[in-house]
Amino acid sequence: MAGLVLKNVAKLYPNGGVGVKDFSLEIQDGEFAVLVGPAGSGKSTLLRMIGGLEDISLGDVYIDGERVNDLEPRERNVAMIFRNYMLYPQMTVYENLAFGLKLTGCGKSEIHERVLETARLLEIEGLLELPSEQVTGIDRYKVVVGRALARRPRVLLMDDPMIRLDGQLRQEMREGLADLHHRLGVTVVYVTEDASEAMLIGTRLAVIRDGVLEQTGTPEEICRKPQNRFVAEYFSNPPMNVMTARVEEENGRAILWVDDRRGVFSPENSRRLLEGGYAGKEITIAIRPGDIHAEKEWAEKEADNCLQASADSYEEDESGAYMTFSIDGESVRARVPESAGIRPGDTVTLAVDSAKVYIFDKDTQKAI
């Protein structure tokens, strides 16, 4: 197992394009790190630079304390699983696991020992003699991972290998991969565009946009303390409610105004806004649908942060159920329990949890 350090890494192209900009990240031994961000943000480029498949224009990459910039891919002792991962159909599972070891020059006895050990770890001992084309589902994925792990890589690199899967199989793959990492403890760097997937499987996330590291931290840190509006919105499903608010000071406390609707900030947000000199200025606020409530007890608890809204439509997605409401012609999404019995056309009092309002500088979009 190994730690991975990237120091001021950049990818520059002859035409003047920049794929990755001054990227620094430290991944500890045994962490499951996820590079997550939109398509074209530089995630796969970073992965390929770590693996030696792309030249590093600037900066340094260290694996287990060793600078690897000038090492060939085979000398870095990393394994990579691509999006189009495949098993060799003409080989058995055993032969697939042994293939990479043969290329490295391992002897027959060492190959046999490593294959059996890997199969035991992955719980696929009973599949070793099967033709690989007969192996399906999570077992097939285990064989792909096993083929990489049999080489005992210092770091396992995974370039969104589940992107073509959906439904139950993808869910099984996620759970199986998380379990494998827990049992094996290998250092993993995983690429995905899927924020929900990143939150489920990663122990550390690195959020990337346009080749720039926007934020790094545990899933909980990313979700609860986004450092800018982009990160906050990227990790919200369904989408956040985002609006412009004006800040005023009233009796030593920051008050927010959205058009002619008045609300209050939490004591912590109020303090930061006044100390930051935002009184009299406009800011951006964002609220997750799950932090807007239709229950009566919330209306009593957050009496200063209630809105009269008209229910428009009820929707469900993989993350749950929510409704879209209309407030003076603007749409707001909120989670609603089925027991609330709200129907389209109903007039409803919505209460905003003041402790869960995210605030951002209107110009820089950085968290205040």
JOFENQUI-V491828 format. One record per residue. N is the residue number from 0. SS is DSSP state (H for helix, E for strand, L for the rest). D_FIRST is the distance of its C-alpha to the first C-alpha in Angstrom with 1 decimal. Layout:
n:N ss:SS d_first:D_FIRST
n:N ss:SS d_first:D_FIRST
//
This chain:
n:0 ss:L d_first:0.0
n:1 ss:L d_first:3.8
n:2 ss:L d_first:7.2
n:3 ss:E d_first:10.0
n:4 ss:E d_first:13.6
n:5 ss:E d_first:16.7
n:6 ss:E d_first:19.9
n:7 ss:E d_first:23.3
n:8 ss:E d_first:22.3
n:9 ss:E d_first:25.4
n:10 ss:E d_first:26.6
n:11 ss:E d_first:30.3
n:12 ss:L d_first:32.6
n:13 ss:L d_first:35.7
n:14 ss:L d_first:38.0
n:15 ss:L d_first:37.0
n:16 ss:L d_first:34.7
n:17 ss:E d_first:31.5
n:18 ss:E d_first:28.6
n:19 ss:E d_first:26.2
n:20 ss:E d_first:27.6
n:21 ss:E d_first:26.1
n:22 ss:E d_first:22.8
n:23 ss:E d_first:20.5
n:24 ss:E d_first:17.5
n:25 ss:E d_first:14.5
n:26 ss:E d_first:11.6
n:27 ss:L d_first:9.7
n:28 ss:L d_first:6.1
n:29 ss:L d_first:6.5
n:30 ss:L d_first:9.8
n:31 ss:E d_first:11.8
n:32 ss:E d_first:13.8
n:33 ss:E d_first:17.0
n:34 ss:E d_first:19.2
n:35 ss:E d_first:22.6
n:36 ss:L d_first:26.1
n:37 ss:L d_first:29.2
n:38 ss:L d_first:29.5
n:39 ss:L d_first:29.6
n:40 ss:L d_first:27.8
n:41 ss:L d_first:25.3
n:42 ss:H d_first:22.2
n:43 ss:H d_first:21.9
n:44 ss:H d_first:22.8
n:45 ss:H d_first:20.0
n:46 ss:H d_first:17.5
n:47 ss:H d_first:19.3
n:48 ss:H d_first:19.2
n:49 ss:H d_first:15.4
n:50 ss:H d_first:15.4
n:51 ss:L d_first:18.3
n:52 ss:L d_first:21.0
n:53 ss:L d_first:22.9
n:54 ss:L d_first:24.0
n:55 ss:L d_first:23.2
n:56 ss:L d_first:26.6
n:57 ss:E d_first:25.9
n:58 ss:E d_first:23.1
n:59 ss:E d_first:19.7
n:60 ss:E d_first:16.1
n:61 ss:E d_first:13.3
n:62 ss:E d_first:9.7
n:63 ss:L d_first:8.0
n:64 ss:L d_first:11.8
n:65 ss:E d_first:13.2
n:66 ss:E d_first:15.9
n:67 ss:L d_first:15.7
n:68 ss:L d_first:19.1
n:69 ss:L d_first:20.9
n:70 ss:L d_first:18.5
n:71 ss:L d_first:19.3
n:72 ss:H d_first:17.2
n:73 ss:H d_first:16.5
n:74 ss:H d_first:15.5
n:75 ss:L d_first:12.7
n:76 ss:L d_first:10.6
n:77 ss:E d_first:10.4
n:78 ss:E d_first:12.2
n:79 ss:E d_first:14.9
n:80 ss:E d_first:17.2
n:81 ss:L d_first:20.6
n:82 ss:L d_first:23.4
n:83 ss:L d_first:25.5
n:84 ss:L d_first:23.0
n:85 ss:L d_first:24.9
n:86 ss:L d_first:24.9
n:87 ss:L d_first:27.0
n:88 ss:L d_first:30.2
n:89 ss:L d_first:31.7
n:90 ss:L d_first:28.8
n:91 ss:E d_first:28.0
n:92 ss:H d_first:24.8
n:93 ss:H d_first:23.8
n:94 ss:H d_first:24.6
n:95 ss:H d_first:22.7
n:96 ss:H d_first:19.5
n:97 ss:H d_first:20.4
n:98 ss:H d_first:21.5
n:99 ss:H d_first:18.5
n:100 ss:H d_first:17.9
n:101 ss:H d_first:21.5
n:102 ss:H d_first:21.3
n:103 ss:L d_first:18.7
n:104 ss:L d_first:21.2
n:105 ss:L d_first:19.7
n:106 ss:L d_first:22.5
n:107 ss:H d_first:24.0
n:108 ss:H d_first:23.0
n:109 ss:H d_first:19.3
n:110 ss:H d_first:19.6
n:111 ss:H d_first:21.4
n:112 ss:H d_first:19.0
n:113 ss:H d_first:16.0
n:114 ss:H d_first:18.2
n:115 ss:H d_first:19.6
n:116 ss:H d_first:16.3
n:117 ss:H d_first:15.1
n:118 ss:H d_first:18.6
n:119 ss:H d_first:18.7
n:120 ss:H d_first:15.6
n:121 ss:H d_first:17.3
n:122 ss:L d_first:20.7
n:123 ss:L d_first:22.3
n:124 ss:H d_first:23.5
n:125 ss:H d_first:27.1
n:126 ss:H d_first:26.6
n:127 ss:L d_first:25.5
n:128 ss:L d_first:29.1
n:129 ss:L d_first:30.1
n:130 ss:E d_first:30.8
n:131 ss:H d_first:28.1
n:132 ss:H d_first:31.0
n:133 ss:H d_first:31.9
n:134 ss:L d_first:28.6
n:135 ss:L d_first:28.9
n:136 ss:H d_first:27.5
n:137 ss:H d_first:24.2
n:138 ss:H d_first:24.0
n:139 ss:H d_first:24.2
n:140 ss:H d_first:21.3
n:141 ss:H d_first:19.2
n:142 ss:H d_first:20.1
n:143 ss:H d_first:19.1
n:144 ss:H d_first:15.6
n:145 ss:H d_first:15.5
n:146 ss:H d_first:16.6
n:147 ss:H d_first:13.7
n:148 ss:H d_first:11.0
n:149 ss:L d_first:13.1
n:150 ss:L d_first:12.0
n:151 ss:L d_first:8.4
n:152 ss:L d_first:7.5
n:153 ss:L d_first:5.0
n:154 ss:E d_first:6.9
n:155 ss:E d_first:9.6
n:156 ss:E d_first:12.9
n:157 ss:E d_first:15.8
n:158 ss:E d_first:19.3
n:159 ss:L d_first:21.4
n:160 ss:L d_first:21.4
n:161 ss:L d_first:23.7
n:162 ss:L d_first:26.3
n:163 ss:L d_first:28.9
n:164 ss:L d_first:28.7
n:165 ss:L d_first:30.8
n:166 ss:H d_first:32.3
n:167 ss:H d_first:31.1
n:168 ss:H d_first:28.7
n:169 ss:H d_first:26.7
n:170 ss:H d_first:26.7
n:171 ss:H d_first:25.5
n:172 ss:H d_first:22.7
n:173 ss:H d_first:21.6
n:174 ss:H d_first:21.8
n:175 ss:H d_first:20.0
n:176 ss:H d_first:17.1
n:177 ss:H d_first:16.8
n:178 ss:H d_first:17.1
n:179 ss:H d_first:14.4
n:180 ss:H d_first:11.8
n:181 ss:H d_first:13.2
n:182 ss:H d_first:13.0
n:183 ss:H d_first:9.7
n:184 ss:L d_first:7.7
n:185 ss:L d_first:5.6
n:186 ss:L d_first:6.1
n:187 ss:E d_first:9.6
n:188 ss:E d_first:12.6
n:189 ss:E d_first:15.7
n:190 ss:E d_first:19.3
n:191 ss:E d_first:22.4
n:192 ss:L d_first:26.0
n:193 ss:L d_first:26.4
n:194 ss:H d_first:26.3
n:195 ss:H d_first:26.8
n:196 ss:H d_first:23.8
n:197 ss:H d_first:21.6
n:198 ss:H d_first:22.9
n:199 ss:H d_first:22.3
n:200 ss:H d_first:18.7
n:201 ss:L d_first:17.0
n:202 ss:L d_first:15.8
n:203 ss:E d_first:16.5
n:204 ss:E d_first:19.0
n:205 ss:E d_first:20.1
n:206 ss:E d_first:23.7
n:207 ss:E d_first:25.1
n:208 ss:E d_first:28.7
n:209 ss:L d_first:30.3
n:210 ss:L d_first:27.2
n:211 ss:E d_first:27.1
n:212 ss:E d_first:24.7
n:213 ss:E d_first:27.0
n:214 ss:E d_first:24.9
n:215 ss:E d_first:21.5
n:216 ss:E d_first:20.8
n:217 ss:L d_first:20.3
n:218 ss:H d_first:22.4
n:219 ss:H d_first:25.0
n:220 ss:H d_first:25.3
n:221 ss:H d_first:25.8
n:222 ss:H d_first:28.4
n:223 ss:H d_first:30.3
n:224 ss:L d_first:30.2
n:225 ss:L d_first:30.3
n:226 ss:L d_first:30.9
n:227 ss:E d_first:33.3
n:228 ss:H d_first:35.4
n:229 ss:H d_first:33.3
n:230 ss:H d_first:30.2
n:231 ss:H d_first:32.6
n:232 ss:H d_first:34.3
n:233 ss:H d_first:31.2
n:234 ss:L d_first:29.9
n:235 ss:L d_first:33.3
n:236 ss:L d_first:34.5
n:237 ss:L d_first:37.5
n:238 ss:L d_first:38.1
n:239 ss:L d_first:38.9
n:240 ss:E d_first:42.5
n:241 ss:E d_first:42.8
n:242 ss:E d_first:46.0
n:243 ss:E d_first:47.7
n:244 ss:E d_first:49.1
n:245 ss:E d_first:51.3
n:246 ss:E d_first:50.7
n:247 ss:E d_first:53.7
n:248 ss:E d_first:54.2
n:249 ss:E d_first:56.3
n:250 ss:L d_first:57.1
n:251 ss:L d_first:54.0
n:252 ss:E d_first:51.7
n:253 ss:E d_first:50.2
n:254 ss:E d_first:51.7
n:255 ss:E d_first:50.7
n:256 ss:E d_first:53.1
n:257 ss:E d_first:52.3
n:258 ss:L d_first:55.6
n:259 ss:L d_first:58.1
n:260 ss:E d_first:55.7
n:261 ss:E d_first:54.8
n:262 ss:E d_first:51.7
n:263 ss:E d_first:49.9
n:264 ss:L d_first:46.4
n:265 ss:L d_first:44.4
n:266 ss:H d_first:45.1
n:267 ss:H d_first:41.7
n:268 ss:H d_first:42.2
n:269 ss:H d_first:45.8
n:270 ss:H d_first:44.8
n:271 ss:H d_first:42.4
n:272 ss:H d_first:45.0
n:273 ss:H d_first:47.8
n:274 ss:H d_first:45.8
n:275 ss:L d_first:44.7
n:276 ss:L d_first:48.3
n:277 ss:L d_first:48.1
n:278 ss:L d_first:51.4
n:279 ss:L d_first:53.7
n:280 ss:L d_first:50.9
n:281 ss:E d_first:49.3
n:282 ss:E d_first:45.6
n:283 ss:E d_first:43.5
n:284 ss:E d_first:42.7
n:285 ss:E d_first:40.5
n:286 ss:E d_first:40.5
n:287 ss:L d_first:38.5
n:288 ss:H d_first:40.8
n:289 ss:H d_first:39.4
n:290 ss:H d_first:40.8
n:291 ss:E d_first:44.3
n:292 ss:E d_first:46.2
n:293 ss:L d_first:49.5
n:294 ss:L d_first:49.9
n:295 ss:H d_first:52.9
n:296 ss:H d_first:51.1
n:297 ss:H d_first:49.0
n:298 ss:H d_first:52.2
n:299 ss:H d_first:53.5
n:300 ss:H d_first:50.3
n:301 ss:L d_first:50.0
n:302 ss:H d_first:53.8
n:303 ss:H d_first:53.4
n:304 ss:H d_first:50.8
n:305 ss:E d_first:52.7
n:306 ss:E d_first:53.6
n:307 ss:E d_first:56.2
n:308 ss:E d_first:54.8
n:309 ss:E d_first:56.0
n:310 ss:E d_first:53.8
n:311 ss:E d_first:53.3
n:312 ss:E d_first:50.9
n:313 ss:E d_first:48.5
n:314 ss:E d_first:45.2
n:315 ss:E d_first:42.2
n:316 ss:E d_first:38.7
n:317 ss:L d_first:35.4
n:318 ss:L d_first:34.9
n:319 ss:E d_first:38.4
n:320 ss:E d_first:42.0
n:321 ss:E d_first:43.6
n:322 ss:E d_first:47.0
n:323 ss:E d_first:48.2
n:324 ss:E d_first:51.0
n:325 ss:E d_first:53.5
n:326 ss:E d_first:54.4
n:327 ss:L d_first:57.2
n:328 ss:L d_first:56.1
n:329 ss:E d_first:52.4
n:330 ss:E d_first:49.8
n:331 ss:E d_first:47.4
n:332 ss:E d_first:44.8
n:333 ss:E d_first:44.4
n:334 ss:E d_first:42.9
n:335 ss:L d_first:45.7
n:336 ss:L d_first:45.8
n:337 ss:H d_first:47.9
n:338 ss:H d_first:50.1
n:339 ss:H d_first:51.3
n:340 ss:L d_first:53.5
n:341 ss:L d_first:53.5
n:342 ss:L d_first:55.1
n:343 ss:L d_first:55.5
n:344 ss:L d_first:58.4
n:345 ss:L d_first:58.0
n:346 ss:E d_first:58.2
n:347 ss:E d_first:55.3
n:348 ss:E d_first:54.4
n:349 ss:E d_first:50.8
n:350 ss:E d_first:49.1
n:351 ss:E d_first:46.2
n:352 ss:L d_first:43.8
n:353 ss:H d_first:44.2
n:354 ss:H d_first:41.0
n:355 ss:H d_first:39.1
n:356 ss:L d_first:40.7
n:357 ss:E d_first:38.4
n:358 ss:E d_first:40.2
n:359 ss:E d_first:39.6
n:360 ss:E d_first:41.6
n:361 ss:L d_first:43.8
n:362 ss:L d_first:43.4
n:363 ss:L d_first:39.7
n:364 ss:L d_first:38.5
n:365 ss:E d_first:36.1
n:366 ss:E d_first:35.9
n:367 ss:L d_first:38.6
//
